[in-house]
Amino acid sequence: MNEYVIYFTLFTLIIGAFSSLKLCFHKNTSNVLIGEGLLAIIVATFLIVVNEIYYIGFAHSVALFLLICGPVGTLAFSKTMIKNNSKVASKEN
């Protein structure tokens, strides 16, 4: 693969990571969840691309772990927030 394509891919992934971090720091919970999920996908893709350059043995395993734990963490966090919101709503009534 052409090295300029790899460098451009890494650059765009870094820009995407900064965009998802900016989204993570918004006040809405939904923005935080979307940013976290997007960041997990971007980091996993970054690891796969870096693995193509440097042949790091464990990069595929870490990327797979991130791709599994990212959505699972998002679902767990959203379930926790739903339970907390329902407790707050029941206390207000």
N, C-alpha and C positions, 0 to 999 in steps of 0.2 A: 504494500500500500504506500502511496506517496506520503512523504513525511509532512508536507504542507497540509494535506487533508487531516492528518492526525492532530497537528498543532491547531488547526482551525476548529476541529471538533472539541479539543480540550479547552480552547478559549471560549467557545459558545457554552460549554458546560459550566465553566466558571461564572460567566455572566448569568446563566440561568440559576446557579446556586445563590448568587447575590440577590437576584430577584425574589427567589423563594424565601430567603432570609428576611428581606424587607417585608414580605407578606406575613411572615411569622410574627413580626413585631407589631402588627395591628392589634387593636383592642378586641375585635370580635373573635369569638371562639372558632367560628367557621373558617376564618382566614388563617388562624393558627394551624388548624387541622389540615387545611389544603396546603399550606406552606411546608408543613412537616412531611406530608406525603410526597410532595414534589421534590423536596430536598433528599429524601431517601432514594428516590428513583435516580436523581441526578448523580448522587455520590456513587451508587452502584454502577451506573453507566461509566462514570469517570474511572472507577477501578478496573472495569473490563477493558477500557481503551488503554489505560496505563499498563495493564497486563500484556497487551499486544506488543508494547514497546519493550518492556523490561523483563518479561517472562517471570513474573512473581507467582510462585506456586499456590499461595493461599488466597489470591485475589478473587478467584471464582467463588470460593466458599464464603468469603466475607460479603461479596456482592449478593449472593443468594440469601444469606442471612438478613441483609438489609432489605431485600425485596420481600421477604416474608414478614420480618418484624415491623416494617414501616406501616403497612395496612393493618396489621394486628394491633399495633400500638394506637393507631388512629381510632380503630373501633373500640378499644378498651377505654381510651380517653373520652370518646363521645358517650359511651354508656355511663361512665362515671359522672360526666356533666349532666346527663339526663336525670340520673338519680338525685344529684345535688339540687337541680332545678325543681324537681318534684317535691323534695323536702322543704325547700324554701317557699314554694307555692302553697303547700299545705299548712305551713306555719303562719302565712299571711292571712289565711281564711279563718 
